[in-house]
Amino acid sequence: MRPTTTNWETGEIVTLQRIDKMLKKNRTTAYKELVSSRYICIREASNDQRGILVKVLGKIPARYLNIVGGKPFVKDDTEELFYDTHYYSFPFPKANEVEEVLSIIRNNPELKKQFESISMHINTEATFWVRETTRNLLFTKQLQYFDAKSCHTCKAIENKARYRLSIVYYYNSELVW
């Protein structure tokens, strides 16, 4: 969480400075979640609700996803230091967050046009990777996705490509993801 300098308006393209937080670290490897670059404001902050910024990261098949610290993780960026390696992933949203974001975008055609204008293509009736995982057998965690057509969270059995979203909330000069 870092302070923001402004409240953004719906449809505004927002460029966030790179911010990361540690997810897991061992002797020579660190896994971090990050937010950075261009997002679109889909809801302004008000006294009774947080504002929402969304970045569409495109589609990715399951074979590129790992479970790190109990959460889905994709190596979006790598930083190789002298003795250590740091891997960065945009955080995965929860299913209810994806559902809320898709509802807002569906009900505002201007937002969908804004996403298209900056090459963030999104199909609001597709499937989306989510943060929640489920157990497969005794100890193995398995990835899940949100199906926008049925509004259900499902186990990822096949290696099908699904959309990724990065969702950042803002309120009272703080960013939360």
C-alpha positions as CSV (number, residue, x, y, z in Angstrom):
1,M,0.0,0.0,0.0
2,R,1.3,3.4,-1.0
3,P,-0.5,6.7,-1.0
4,T,-2.0,8.0,-4.2
5,T,-1.9,11.6,-5.2
6,T,-5.4,11.8,-6.8
7,N,-8.8,10.3,-7.1
8,W,-9.4,9.0,-10.6
9,E,-12.5,9.3,-12.8
10,T,-14.3,6.5,-14.4
11,G,-12.7,5.6,-17.8
12,E,-9.4,7.4,-16.9
13,I,-6.2,5.7,-17.9
14,V,-4.0,5.5,-14.8
15,T,-0.3,4.8,-14.8
16,L,0.8,3.3,-11.5
17,Q,4.4,3.3,-10.3
18,R,5.9,-0.1,-9.7
19,I,4.9,-1.4,-6.2
20,D,5.6,-4.9,-5.0
21,K,5.1,-6.9,-1.8
22,M,6.8,-10.2,-0.7
23,L,4.8,-13.4,-1.2
24,K,7.5,-16.0,-0.3
25,K,11.2,-16.0,0.1
26,N,13.8,-18.8,0.5
27,R,17.6,-18.6,0.5
28,T,18.2,-17.5,-3.1
29,T,14.7,-17.0,-4.5
30,A,12.0,-14.4,-3.8
31,Y,8.5,-14.4,-5.1
32,K,6.7,-11.0,-5.1
33,E,3.4,-9.6,-6.2
34,L,3.5,-6.3,-8.1
35,V,1.3,-3.6,-9.6
36,S,2.6,-1.3,-12.3
37,S,1.9,0.4,-15.6
38,R,-1.5,1.2,-17.1
39,Y,-4.8,0.5,-15.5
40,I,-8.3,1.8,-16.2
41,C,-10.5,3.3,-13.5
42,I,-13.8,1.5,-13.7
43,R,-15.3,3.0,-10.5
44,E,-14.6,6.2,-8.7
45,A,-14.0,6.2,-4.9
46,S,-16.8,7.7,-2.8
47,N,-17.6,8.0,0.9
48,D,-19.2,4.5,1.0
49,Q,-17.1,2.5,-1.6
50,R,-13.6,2.0,-2.8
51,G,-12.5,3.0,-6.3
52,I,-11.5,0.2,-8.7
53,L,-8.6,0.1,-11.2
54,V,-8.4,-2.8,-13.7
55,K,-5.6,-4.1,-15.9
56,V,-6.4,-6.8,-18.5
57,L,-3.3,-9.0,-18.8
58,G,-4.6,-11.2,-21.7
59,K,-5.0,-14.9,-21.8
60,I,-2.6,-17.5,-20.4
61,P,-2.8,-21.3,-20.3
62,A,-2.6,-23.2,-17.0
63,R,0.9,-24.6,-17.8
64,Y,2.4,-21.2,-17.0
65,L,0.8,-20.9,-13.6
66,N,2.4,-22.1,-10.4
67,I,1.2,-22.2,-6.8
68,V,3.5,-20.1,-4.6
69,G,2.6,-19.5,-1.0
70,G,-0.8,-21.1,-1.6
71,K,-1.6,-18.6,-4.4
72,P,-1.5,-18.7,-8.2
73,F,1.7,-17.2,-9.5
74,V,3.0,-16.4,-13.0
75,K,6.5,-15.2,-13.7
76,D,5.6,-11.9,-15.3
77,D,9.0,-10.3,-14.5
78,T,12.4,-11.5,-13.3
79,E,15.2,-9.7,-11.6
80,E,18.5,-11.5,-11.4
81,L,20.7,-10.2,-8.7
82,F,24.3,-11.3,-7.8
83,Y,23.2,-14.0,-5.4
84,D,19.4,-13.9,-5.6
85,T,16.6,-14.1,-8.2
86,H,13.3,-12.3,-7.7
87,Y,10.2,-13.3,-9.6
88,Y,7.2,-11.0,-9.9
89,S,3.6,-11.7,-10.7
90,F,0.6,-9.5,-11.0
91,P,-1.8,-10.6,-8.2
92,F,-4.8,-12.8,-9.0
93,P,-8.2,-11.4,-7.9
94,K,-10.8,-13.3,-6.0
95,A,-13.8,-14.7,-7.8
96,N,-16.2,-12.2,-6.3
97,E,-13.9,-9.4,-7.3
98,V,-13.9,-10.6,-10.9
99,E,-17.7,-10.9,-10.9
100,E,-18.1,-7.3,-9.6
101,V,-15.6,-5.9,-12.2
102,L,-17.3,-7.8,-15.1
103,S,-20.7,-6.5,-14.0
104,I,-19.4,-2.9,-14.0
105,I,-17.8,-3.3,-17.4
106,R,-20.9,-5.0,-19.0
107,N,-23.1,-2.1,-17.8
108,N,-20.9,0.6,-19.2
109,P,-20.2,0.2,-22.9
110,E,-17.9,3.3,-22.8
111,L,-15.5,1.4,-20.4
112,K,-15.3,-1.5,-22.9
113,K,-14.4,0.9,-25.6
114,Q,-11.7,2.4,-23.4
115,F,-10.2,-1.0,-22.8
116,E,-10.2,-1.7,-26.6
117,S,-8.6,1.8,-27.3
118,I,-5.5,0.8,-25.3
119,S,-5.3,-2.8,-26.6
120,M,-6.6,-4.4,-23.4
121,H,-9.1,-6.7,-25.1
122,I,-11.7,-8.3,-22.7
123,N,-14.6,-10.7,-23.3
124,T,-16.9,-10.2,-20.3
125,E,-18.5,-13.7,-21.0
126,A,-15.2,-15.6,-20.9
127,T,-13.3,-17.4,-18.2
128,F,-10.9,-15.8,-15.8
129,W,-8.1,-17.1,-13.5
130,V,-8.8,-16.4,-9.8
131,R,-6.9,-16.5,-6.5
132,E,-8.9,-19.3,-4.9
133,T,-7.5,-22.8,-5.2
134,T,-8.9,-26.1,-4.2
135,R,-7.4,-29.3,-2.9
136,N,-6.6,-32.2,-5.2
137,L,-6.1,-35.4,-3.3
138,L,-4.6,-34.8,0.1
139,F,-2.1,-31.9,-0.1
140,T,-1.9,-30.7,-3.7
141,K,-3.6,-27.4,-4.5
142,Q,-5.3,-27.0,-7.8
143,L,-6.0,-23.8,-9.8
144,Q,-9.5,-22.5,-10.3
145,Y,-11.2,-20.1,-12.7
146,F,-14.3,-18.0,-12.8
147,D,-16.8,-18.8,-15.6
148,A,-18.5,-15.5,-16.4
149,K,-21.4,-17.2,-18.3
150,S,-22.5,-19.4,-15.4
151,C,-21.1,-17.2,-12.6
152,H,-19.4,-20.2,-11.0
153,T,-15.9,-21.0,-9.9
154,C,-14.6,-24.2,-11.5
155,K,-11.5,-26.4,-11.1
156,A,-9.0,-26.1,-13.9
157,I,-8.7,-29.6,-15.3
158,E,-7.4,-28.8,-18.8
159,N,-4.6,-26.5,-20.0
160,K,-7.0,-24.0,-21.6
161,A,-6.0,-20.3,-21.9
162,R,-8.0,-17.9,-19.7
163,Y,-8.0,-14.2,-19.1
164,R,-6.0,-12.6,-16.3
165,L,-7.0,-9.4,-14.5
166,S,-5.1,-7.3,-12.1
167,I,-7.5,-5.4,-9.8
168,V,-6.4,-2.6,-7.5
169,Y,-8.7,-0.8,-5.1
170,Y,-8.1,2.7,-3.9
171,Y,-9.6,4.7,-1.0
172,N,-8.4,7.4,1.3
173,S,-5.1,7.8,-0.6
174,E,-4.2,4.1,-0.3
175,L,-3.8,1.4,-2.9
176,V,-4.9,-2.1,-1.9
177,W,-4.5,-5.4,-3.9
